[in-house]
Amino acid sequence: MTNIVTGLIGIGLWVAFIGFILVWLKALPLIIICCVVFALLVHDFVRTVRHGYSG
């Protein structure tokens, strides 16, 4: 349960920080890179929650 809560807090803080930077800079390559990184972040979070760290 702790992994889920801390993971969601971390994801939320990352989205807030990167979202602010993306709104401020408005650079298409940076937006694409951040979307890919976000997809990888969510994939890793879901995989860790389902299978644990050994996954």
C-alpha positions as CSV (number, residue, x, y, z in Angstrom):
1,M,0.0,0.0,0.0
2,T,2.9,2.3,0.8
3,N,4.3,1.8,-2.7
4,I,1.0,2.9,-4.3
5,V,0.7,6.0,-2.2
6,T,4.3,7.2,-2.6
7,G,4.2,6.3,-6.3
8,L,1.1,8.3,-6.9
9,I,2.6,11.3,-5.0
10,G,5.8,11.0,-7.0
11,I,3.9,10.9,-10.3
12,G,1.7,13.8,-9.3
13,L,4.7,15.9,-8.4
14,W,6.5,15.0,-11.6
15,V,3.5,15.9,-13.7
16,A,3.1,19.2,-11.9
17,F,6.7,20.2,-12.3
18,I,7.1,19.1,-15.9
19,G,3.7,20.4,-16.8
20,F,4.7,23.9,-15.6
21,I,8.0,23.7,-17.5
22,L,6.2,22.6,-20.7
23,V,3.6,25.4,-20.5
24,W,6.4,27.9,-19.9
25,L,8.8,26.7,-22.7
26,K,6.3,25.3,-25.4
27,A,9.0,23.4,-27.3
28,L,7.6,20.5,-29.3
29,P,10.6,18.2,-29.0
30,L,10.5,18.6,-25.2
31,I,6.8,17.8,-25.1
32,I,7.4,14.6,-27.1
33,I,10.2,13.5,-24.9
34,C,8.2,14.2,-21.7
35,C,5.2,12.3,-23.0
36,V,7.5,9.3,-23.7
37,V,9.1,9.5,-20.3
38,F,5.6,9.8,-18.7
39,A,4.5,6.6,-20.5
40,L,7.6,4.8,-19.3
41,L,7.0,6.1,-15.8
42,V,3.4,4.9,-15.7
43,H,4.4,1.5,-17.2
44,D,7.0,1.0,-14.6
45,F,4.6,2.0,-11.8
46,V,1.9,-0.4,-12.9
47,R,4.4,-3.2,-13.3
48,T,5.9,-2.6,-9.9
49,V,2.4,-2.5,-8.2
50,R,1.3,-5.7,-10.0
51,H,4.5,-7.8,-9.7
52,G,6.6,-6.2,-7.0
53,Y,10.2,-5.2,-7.4
54,S,11.4,-8.5,-8.7
55,G,8.9,-8.3,-11.6
